Amino acid sequence: MQILTRLYQRFSALVYELAKFGTIGALAFVIDFGSTNLFRFGMGMGPLVSKVIATVIAATFAYLGNRFWTWRHRQQNGMAREYVLFFVLNGIGLLISLLVIGFVFYGLNLKDPLSYNIAFVIGTGLGTLFRFWSYKKWVFLEAGVEPQLTRAR
């Protein structure tokens, strides 16, 4: 019975975090998707530049939402470290999206809005999986956990 209680506690906390992360992510997705399409099709910017600019805007929103809502219960030891790490990891997530968009746009030569947006959604989904794992591991740490990337060996 004790094992069931521990499993429930562990997974209920994870589900709660996932729900909050998902809410912030959904709002950031709307910002990213809307801005990318505005820049790409409304302003005529390139397919990759549009995604980069929109992602910077959406990532800033996501950082603030995740820091002050999703993981506000976690320690805040050095917001400068968190901020830099957050954006480095977002850069990797962005690279995943750019690879998918670039492959569809330049590799498959599918340049219509539907193909672009499908590539956008797939790339964003893959990048989001990476970001959730990496934020939890390196950015928004549990209280008392020393950052792994700065730990002396």
C-alpha positions in Angstrom: 0.0 0.0 0.0 2.9 2.3 0.8 4.3 1.9 -2.7 0.9 2.9 -4.2 0.9 6.0 -2.1 4.4 7.0 -3.2 3.6 6.3 -6.9 0.5 8.5 -6.6 2.4 11.3 -4.9 5.2 11.2 -7.5 2.9 11.1 -10.5 0.3 13.5 -9.2 3.1 16.1 -8.8 4.3 15.3 -12.3 0.8 15.6 -13.8 0.3 18.9 -12.0 3.6 20.2 -13.4 2.8 18.9 -16.9 -0.6 20.7 -16.8 1.0 24.0 -15.9 3.9 23.5 -18.4 1.3 22.6 -21.0 -0.8 25.8 -20.3 2.2 28.0 -20.6 3.3 26.0 -23.6 -0.1 26.4 -25.3 0.0 30.1 -24.8 3.6 30.3 -26.1 2.6 28.2 -29.0 -0.2 30.6 -30.0 2.3 33.5 -29.8 4.9 31.5 -31.8 2.4 30.3 -34.4 0.7 33.6 -34.9 3.9 35.6 -35.0 5.6 33.1 -37.3 2.7 33.3 -39.8 2.5 37.0 -39.5 6.2 37.4 -40.2 6.2 34.8 -42.9 3.0 35.4 -44.9 2.0 38.9 -43.7 5.4 40.6 -43.9 7.1 38.3 -46.4 10.1 37.3 -44.3 11.9 34.1 -44.9 10.7 30.8 -43.5 13.6 30.4 -41.0 13.9 34.0 -40.0 10.2 34.2 -39.3 10.5 31.2 -37.0 13.6 32.6 -35.2 12.0 36.0 -34.4 8.7 34.5 -33.3 10.5 32.0 -31.1 12.4 34.7 -29.3 9.2 36.5 -28.5 7.4 33.3 -27.4 10.4 32.0 -25.4 10.5 35.2 -23.4 6.9 34.7 -22.5 7.5 31.0 -21.7 10.4 31.8 -19.4 8.5 34.2 -17.3 5.4 31.9 -17.2 7.4 28.8 -16.3 9.6 30.6 -13.7 6.9 32.4 -11.9 4.0 29.9 -12.3 4.9 26.3 -13.4 8.1 26.0 -11.3 7.7 28.8 -8.8 8.0 26.2 -6.0 11.5 25.3 -7.1 14.6 27.2 -5.9 15.6 30.4 -7.6 19.3 30.4 -7.2 20.6 32.7 -9.8 18.0 33.9 -12.3 20.8 34.9 -14.6 22.0 31.3 -14.8 18.4 30.1 -15.3 17.8 32.7 -18.0 20.9 31.9 -20.0 20.4 28.2 -19.7 16.7 28.5 -20.6 17.6 30.4 -23.8 20.4 28.0 -24.7 18.1 25.1 -24.4 15.4 27.0 -26.3 18.0 27.5 -29.0 18.4 23.7 -29.2 14.6 23.3 -29.4 14.5 26.0 -32.1 17.2 24.2 -34.0 15.0 21.1 -34.0 12.1 23.1 -35.4 14.4 24.8 -38.0 15.7 21.5 -39.2 12.1 20.2 -39.8 11.0 23.5 -41.5 14.2 23.7 -43.5 13.8 20.0 -44.7 10.2 20.5 -45.8 10.8 24.0 -47.3 14.2 23.5 -49.0 14.6 19.7 -49.1 11.1 18.7 -50.2 10.5 22.0 -51.9 7.1 22.3 -50.3 6.6 26.0 -49.9 2.8 26.4 -49.5 1.4 27.7 -46.2 -0.1 24.3 -45.2 3.2 22.4 -45.6 5.0 25.2 -43.8 2.6 25.0 -40.8 2.6 21.2 -40.6 6.4 21.4 -40.5 6.1 24.1 -37.9 3.8 22.0 -35.7 6.0 18.8 -36.0 9.2 20.7 -35.3 7.6 22.6 -32.3 6.3 19.3 -30.9 9.7 17.6 -31.0 11.4 20.7 -29.6 8.8 20.8 -26.8 9.6 17.3 -25.7 13.3 18.2 -25.5 12.6 21.5 -23.6 10.3 19.9 -20.9 13.0 17.3 -20.1 15.9 19.8 -20.2 14.2 22.6 -18.2 13.4 20.2 -15.4 16.9 18.7 -15.4 19.0 21.9 -15.7 17.0 25.1 -15.4 14.2 24.9 -12.8 15.8 22.8 -10.1 14.2 21.3 -7.0 15.1 22.9 -3.7 18.5 21.8 -2.4 19.7 20.4 -5.8 22.9 21.8 -7.1 23.0 22.7 -10.8 24.6 19.8 -12.7 26.2 21.9 -15.4 28.2 23.9 -12.8 29.0 21.1 -10.4 32.7 20.5 -9.9 33.9 17.1 -10.8 
